[in-house]
Amino acid sequence: MYWPMQDDPVTKRLAFLGKELREAFSVLLAEHGCTISTFAVLSHADKAPGLSQVQLAAQMGIEGPTLARHLDRLCAEGLVERRRDAYDRRIVRVALTPLGEARLAELMPIRAQFDDHLVRDLSADELATLHRAIDRIHRALEDAHVPVAADR
């Protein structure tokens, strides 16, 4: 495990933190028979129902073919379905099935417990400051026109 030094660049600290968060959450989800990819698709599709595959991939920050592979698997498992748009048959929309909704409902408390564990030693003010700092870093990336995966 990487332990950050105070004088490390913030980009290094955040990159390693993101990596460790992903790994820890991945292990936790695996204990419940799930992958980060499955959780990500289910949660994004639930938050914004009816998105097209292209929109969903952009929102998740992944490439279309990567999402298509995840969707192929999740459709085979009965967790999501693809539906042709009623007005433009070229557009494929993604929706959770009742089984997908139930699976996500099982996973959300696990994610909430993980989040609660991570911030358990932060005061409400510190947590609010953290959220503001994350938002500002995102805006700084946009202002710098630094491309992120969804922009490519």
N, C-alpha and C positions, 0 to 999 in steps of 0.2 A: 504494500500500500504506500502510495506517495504521501509524504507529509510535507505540506507546503512551508516554505520559508517566507518570512515576512518581506524579504527583499526580492523574491521572485517576481517576475513581471505578472501583471494581473491576467494577461492572456494565458500564460502558462498555468496559473492557479485555477482559472475557470475551466480550461480545457481538461485538466486532470480531474477536477471536481465533477465535471460532466461525465467523464469516462467512469469514474468510481460510482456515481449515482446510477448510471446505466447498468453497470455490472451488478451492483447490489440489488437493484429492482428486478433485473433479469433472473437472478438466483431466487428471489422471493416468488416471482411469478412461476418459475419452474416447479417450485414446491407445490403449486396449485395447478399443475398441468397446463401452463400457458406460456407463451412467449411474448416478448416485448412487441414484436410485430403484430401479433394477434390483438393484444391489448390496444395498441395504437390505432389500428384500423377500426376496431369496434368502438373505441371512445370517440374518435374523430367523426365517424359516420353517425354516431348517436347525437353528438353536439350539433351537427349541421345536417339534418336528414335531407335526402334528396340531392346531395351534391353529385355532380358528374364525376366520373373517374378522374378526369383531368383536374378538376377543382380539388378533389380529395387528395390527389397526389401533391398538388401545390401546397395545400394547407398542411400536409404532413411533412413537407420538405424532402420528398423523395421523387425519383423519376417514375414516369408512367409505367414502363415495363416492370419495375420493381413492385409497384402496387398491383399490377395485373397478376403477377405470380402469387402475391399474398391473397388476392381476391379469388383466384382459381382454387386455392387450398381452402379458404374459408367458405366458399360456395359448396365445395365438396363435403365439408363438415356440416353444412346446413346452418351456418351462423350468419351469412349475408346472402343477398341476392342482387343480381344485376337486373335492371329494368330499362327497357328502351324508353326514351322520353316520348311523351304523348304527342308533342308538337314537332319534334325534330328527331327522327329515328336514328340519326347518326350519333346522337348523344346517349350514353349509357349512364344511368344513375345507380347509385349504390344505396341499399337499404338493409338494415338489420332484420333478420327474421325473428320470430318470437323466441327461438332457441338462442339466437345471438343476443337478444335483449336480456334473456335470463342469465346467460353466461357473463355478460357485462355487469349485471346486478350482483353477481357473486364476486366479481373482481374489484368493484369500486370500494368496498370496505377495506380490502387489502391495500389498495393504493392510498386510501385515506389514512390508514394506520402507519404506512410507510412515511407519508408526508408529516404526520403528527410526530413521529419518532425523530425525524430530521430536525424539526424546529422546536423540539420540546424545551430546549434551554434558552430560547429567544423570548424576549418580552414582546408584548403586542407592538410596542413602538419599534423595536428592532426588526420585527417581521414586516411591518409596514415600510420601514426604511429599505429593507431588502427588496421588497416588491418594486418600490420606486427606483432603486438602483438598477434592477434588471430591466425595467422599462426604459430607463435612460440609456443603458448600454445598447439595447435593441435600436433605439432611435439614433444613437451615434453611428451604428453600423449602416443604417439607412442613409444618414447624412453623408457618410463617407463613400456611399455608393459601392460598398463592399458586397459583392454578390454572395448570396447564400444558395444552398442547393435548389430551392424552389425557383430561384431566378434564372437558373441555367437552362 
